[in-house]
Amino acid sequence: MYNLLIIGAGPAGLACAIEAKQTGLSYAVLDKGSVVAAIRRFPTNLTFFSTPELPEIGGVPFIASGFRPTRTEVIRYYLKVVEHFNLNIRSGEEILSIERDGAHFVVRTHSGQYRAQNVVVATGYFDHPHPFTVPGSELPKVKRYYHEPYEYYGKDVAVVGGKNSAVEITLDLFRHGARVTLIHRGPMLSEGVKYWILPDVENRIAAGEITALFETTVAEVQPTSLMLTGKHAGEIRNDVVFVMVGYRPDTRMLEQAGAAIDPQSLAPVHNPETMETNVPGLYV
């Protein structure tokens, strides 16, 4: 019987584990992957928006080589934090259910079950992309995650989306020899695009080096082309398409445990001061 089970070994879950250990609570961190698995799936050459002090947890300083840390530096930092505090991480433990059993919780995984007085769910969004259900979306050429550009040299690549991820991927592909078309349903790029990359992509579009099709959506994915609808309706040649339209939380586990979910934001209803949901002892 643990005082606390933490589901998710990302930065938030690790921060909870540090607090639990320093407070003398018995705890375990369960994750279906490994430590900061979501960050490992970020683009290989990604640079974070935040400065190094913002990702810090547990009072451990984060020293980066530049003004903004890279993906590799962030991963190394969190792995060192786990090592420094000798945190109790159980990797490869996919959660099947969280159930209230009297005064405690039973958390079931593929390998067995755990019991705890309290549970923190810190699973994030990155495992569940927003739906993309047009005909042909099941083809292997449709990608929901991006790692590096080299495979796509000399190919016709489409990037769907208009926010930071889509813009950064578009520039990375362009600079490594892909012929890139950016497709966005809005009339312009998102106002939230990082200020130091927005002029770059706008200049590439103005120069005709990157094709941008605004007020346009993908109607169908075909093996060698895309069918578009909207302002630029028609067919364009295409070898691969990255659909970067964001991610959404998977609320099934929380709902199964009895937590109320806001239907608009899909965020669990919780006390903002304690982070406790409407289920006593279940936190987010």
Steps between C-alpha positions, in 0.01 A plus 500: 500500500658825381421844634512624141506358149603737220395414146733654246879548509507836324622820669179544703502140620868521592441823694224326698731206568773729635251668735368161615849370573608815682184489711560138597203352314512151351449542126557355154493656153334287232546569129412292197817626331808636670617823666391810301394276209293781345799735485705227334243499221543871431688595181868408536629856450229681697589804711266576789312827528575534872832599656683235708374602843134432413528120450691464829354268764609395846729799542753345261656771277471452125806629317453516121758589239288780356224747590237233427557129566486232234297180508812296576600728789150482650493119482843471658398739776192299602689169487763649730226624736359147523850370574574776752188429708504123429130518416287186501403477131313196361535521122294292259196501729201586282200591712185299435276650767477712814226395739395616842488210748371627830756731656767445232557459128586194295708577189522210255773462241592228251738351755279508809342748738600767749317639802529857621330749728538774238560515124643780283426484127773689310471351152493809277359525146772390259387140454168595341500717185182681402294291258584508130236283339495591132501215244850360469611616844602144584768494229861460626595834343285683758719588802387640835850544648820643353859415587748616235502616135760291321267224379295755307773658288371560145144399588169686481402547862186662638470635853148554633464764772583861575656506847852457634546131429380529141714807431817358654459172312436687175824699537702195599378301199560792263857548623578135442385476142131412513242677281258617767138609483347643818122449518299693757126549537544851641564820301853538643743336738413493868582813699670272752780395264836571667610853419850397393379251236194683363699741274704207374203299376322810367808592295529148361134508399535845341803379302307200371739257669218358711146471364232610747134417435284689750124456549548149365453150646584146394192320365668170410842337516599295197820295452675765287289812556270698727151619412436845648189700568452869575676799348758283321277206413654244269765228493868537586781248470605356834734235640441549873279717720564610858173580678601737781165622633565444869415241761222431747485326839374145536244537777379140513716399796390797710134456406519134591624602844201734537667833425284769340626632165426846361329431164647807331868488602512125581688598815412313820299707746729567795583734787766738361664537841538130580465348149258244649215385276145441617617150600672528841864398477515519118717787379612645165 
